[in-house]
């Protein structure tokens, strides 16, 4: 986590999981201090590590993104937090 100029914590991307990765993309990600893994690498690491602990997510953790097509402006990604997802499910 980083701290912004208001003293608030900012999450940043640390890992990307992809079904296919290229050397160019992996090298570019490394320059931003981001790790790139294939799905198969993640599965293999999970099978190797049998001593893991469950960490409950916080309300502000971001498990997914929603991407717009940009029909009314520039395309963009929106962070969907656990709090927002639970709120939507509860309202249904």
C-alpha positions as CSV (number, residue, x, y, z in Angstrom):
1,X,0.0,0.0,0.0
2,X,1.1,3.6,-0.7
3,X,0.0,6.7,1.1
4,X,-1.3,9.6,-0.9
5,X,-0.8,13.4,-0.1
6,X,-4.0,13.3,2.0
7,X,-2.6,10.5,4.2
8,X,-4.9,7.9,2.8
9,X,-3.8,4.4,1.7
10,X,-3.8,3.7,-2.1
11,X,-3.9,0.1,-3.3
12,X,-1.9,-0.7,-6.4
13,X,-1.8,-3.6,-8.9
14,X,0.8,-6.2,-7.9
15,X,0.0,-9.3,-10.0
16,X,-1.7,-10.1,-13.3
17,X,-2.9,-13.6,-14.1
18,X,-3.3,-14.3,-17.8
19,X,-4.0,-17.4,-19.9
20,X,-1.2,-16.4,-22.2
21,X,1.7,-14.1,-21.6
22,X,4.4,-12.7,-23.9
23,X,8.0,-11.8,-23.0
24,X,7.3,-8.2,-24.1
25,X,4.3,-7.8,-21.8
26,X,6.1,-9.5,-18.9
27,X,9.1,-7.1,-19.3
28,X,6.8,-4.1,-19.5
29,X,5.0,-5.2,-16.3
30,X,8.3,-5.6,-14.5
31,X,9.2,-2.0,-15.2
32,X,6.0,-1.1,-13.2
33,X,6.9,-3.6,-10.4
34,X,4.0,-5.9,-11.5
35,X,4.3,-9.7,-11.6
36,X,2.7,-11.6,-14.5
37,X,1.7,-15.3,-14.2
38,X,-0.2,-17.7,-16.4
39,X,-3.2,-19.4,-15.0
40,X,-1.3,-22.7,-15.0
41,X,1.5,-21.2,-13.0
42,X,-1.0,-20.0,-10.3
43,X,-2.5,-23.5,-10.1
44,X,0.9,-25.1,-9.8
45,X,2.0,-22.7,-7.1
46,X,-1.3,-23.4,-5.2
47,X,-0.6,-27.1,-5.3
48,X,2.9,-26.6,-4.0
49,X,1.9,-24.4,-1.1
50,X,-0.2,-26.4,1.4
51,X,0.4,-24.1,4.4
52,X,-1.7,-21.1,3.6
53,X,-4.1,-19.0,5.7
54,X,-7.4,-17.5,4.7
55,X,-7.5,-13.7,4.8
56,X,-11.0,-12.3,5.1
57,X,-11.5,-9.5,2.6
58,X,-12.1,-6.0,3.8
59,X,-15.0,-3.9,2.5
60,X,-12.7,-1.8,0.3
61,X,-10.9,-4.7,-1.3
62,X,-11.4,-4.8,-5.0
63,X,-12.2,-8.4,-6.4
64,X,-13.2,-7.3,-9.9
65,X,-13.4,-4.5,-12.4
66,X,-16.2,-3.5,-14.8
67,X,-15.2,-2.1,-18.2
68,X,-17.3,0.3,-20.2
69,X,-17.4,0.3,-24.0
70,X,-17.1,4.1,-24.1
71,X,-20.3,4.7,-26.1
72,X,-20.9,8.0,-24.2
73,X,-17.2,8.9,-23.7
74,X,-13.8,7.3,-23.3
75,X,-13.8,3.6,-22.3
76,X,-12.9,3.1,-18.6
77,X,-12.6,0.5,-15.9
78,X,-14.5,0.8,-12.7
79,X,-13.4,-0.8,-9.4
80,X,-16.1,-3.0,-7.8
81,X,-15.4,-3.3,-4.1
82,X,-16.7,-6.0,-1.8
83,X,-18.9,-3.4,-0.1
84,X,-20.5,-2.4,-3.4
85,X,-21.1,-6.0,-4.5
86,X,-22.6,-7.0,-1.1
87,X,-24.8,-3.9,-1.2
88,X,-26.1,-4.8,-4.7
89,X,-26.9,-8.4,-3.6
90,X,-28.6,-7.2,-0.5
91,X,-30.8,-4.9,-2.4
92,X,-32.1,-7.7,-4.7
